[in-house]
Amino acid sequence: MSKRAIVVLAEGFEEIEAVTPIDVLRRAGIEVTVAGISGTTVRGAHGVNFGCDATLASVHFVPDVIVLPGGLPGAENLGASAMVRDRVLEVRDAGGLCAAICAAPAFTLAPYGLLDDRRATCYPGFEHHFGPRTQASDERVVVDGRIVTSRGPGTALEFSLAIVDLLVGAEAARGLEQGMLAKGG
């Protein structure tokens, strides 16, 4: 059975941090549903309008991973949504992966308590949103248990490959990395 992902878009999301996971996860054979929290067309932080597959409210399955792109005000909009919080906690409770990049770890996973007693990273300067029980890291991608966090637009490919590694396996992630010339190969 194919793995499933939901990439959640909120107004003002960072486009690279959404498109890269969508593309990489689909290349890995993961079924990706792009879900907007406010509708099926969502405007990114740099004015790019994206068509979504569905609204988050209309998605009625628990995915293997939920992906939360950052960007401002996108990450703040994700964090302000009770629906996003409920879906993230549902995925966590089902044993799925919760993945957030850029400002999203600080505005979503940290307030939901998912970063307590874990290592995590985020866009530089947003670490102050982490609670005292979170060990902030300056690594580009941090995997701690079923939580994946990453720094920002320039780390989106590494972030996406880390998700593939966890869901599909290291061989699939290495194959994609080589095929996309991700390490200069």
N, C-alpha and C positions, 0 to 999 in steps of 0.2 A: 504494500500500500504506500502510495506517495506521501511524502511529508508535506505539511501545509503551513503557510505563513500568512500573517496579516501585517501589512505595512500601513501604519496609521498616519494620515496627513491632516494637519491643522493649518489654518491660515497662517502664512508667514514661515513655513517650513523651509529648511535649507535644501535646495533642489538636488545637489550632488549626493547628499546623505539619504535621499529617498530613491533616486534613480539607480544608484550603484547597487544597493541591496536588491532592489526589484530585479534588475538585470542579472546579477550574479546568482541569486537564488534560483531564478528560472533556468539559467544555464545548467545548474546542478540538478534539474529535474524536480525542484520543489514547486508545488502549486502555490502561487502567490496571489493573494487578494489585496488590492489596494483599496483602503477604506478611508473615506473622508469623515471627519467628525461633524462637519457642518453642511455637507452636501456631497454631490458627486463631481463637482468641479471645485478645486481648491487652488488658491493663488499662493505661489511660493514667495520667499523673502526677496527674490530678485525679479518679481513680476511675471514669472512663467506660470501660466494656468495649466493645471494637470487634470485630466479626466480620470476619475476613480472608477473601480469596478462596482462599488457599492458604498452605501453609507455604513459607518460602524454599527449603527443601531440595527441594520438589516442583516448583519452577518451573524448566523446562528450556529457556528461551530467553534470549538476550542482548537486553536492552531497549535502546532508544535513549537512555533516561535512567534512572538509579537515584536515588531521592529518599530522603534520610535525615533524618527529623524529629529535633529535639533534645528538650529536656526532661531532667530528672534523676529517676530514674537511667537513663532511656531511652538517652541518648547514650552513657553509660558501658557499658550493656549491648550496644549496637551495637558499640562499640569492642572489647569483650572477645570478640566472636564471630569466630572464624576463617572461618566461612562467609560472614559479611558482608564481611570483608576480601577474600576470594577473589572474591566477586561484584563488588565495586567495582572491583577490579583487572581483572577480565574485561571489564567494561563499558568501562573506560578503554582497555584494549588493543584493543578492537573499534572505538574511535573514538567511543564514546557520551559522553553528558554524565554527570557525577557532580555531584549537587546536595545540599548539606547546609545545614541551618539551625540557629541557636541554638548549643548546645554541641556539636552533631554535627561541625562542621568541626574542632574541637579534639580530639575523641575518636576520630574516624574518619579523615578525609582527611589530617590532619597526621601522625599516626603511620604511615600507609601511604605517606608521602612524596609525596602528590599535591599538596601545597601548596608544595613546594620551588621556589624561584625564581618564585613567583607572588604576586600580591596576593590577600588573602582577608579576610573579616570573620567575626565570631562574636559570641555574647552577650558583653557587656562583662565583663571580668575573666577570661575564659578564653583570652585571647591568649597567656598565658604557656605554653600547651601547644603553640603554634606553634613550629616550629624556627627557628633563626637565619637560615635562607634564605627565610623567608616574610615578606613585607611586610604587616604588619597594617594594616587600614583600619577607620575608623569609619563607612564608608558603609553604608547600609541593605542594599544588595545589591551584590555584586561579581561580575562575570563576567570571568574570565581564561581565555581559551582555551575548553576544554571543561569547566571547573570553575565552578560557580555556588555562592556562599556568601551567607548572609544572617544578620541579627542576632538575630531572635527572633519571638515571636508577632505583634507589631504589624507585622512586615514580611512576613508569610506571603503576602499577596496580591501584593505587588511581586515577591517571590521566584518565585511561581508564574507570573506573567505574563512574567518574564524567561525562564523555561524554555519557555513557549509561543512566545515570540519566536524563540528559538534553534531550536526543533524545527519550528514550523509557519510562522513568519514574523511580521514586525512588524505587518502588516495584521490578522492574526488576533488578536494580542495587543491592539492598539488597539481592535478591535471588542469584545472581551471587557471591556476596561477601561471603555469607554463604556457597554456594556450593563449592567454591574454597578454603574455610578455610582461607580467607584473614585476618580475625581478630582473628585468633587462635581458631575459633569455630570448 
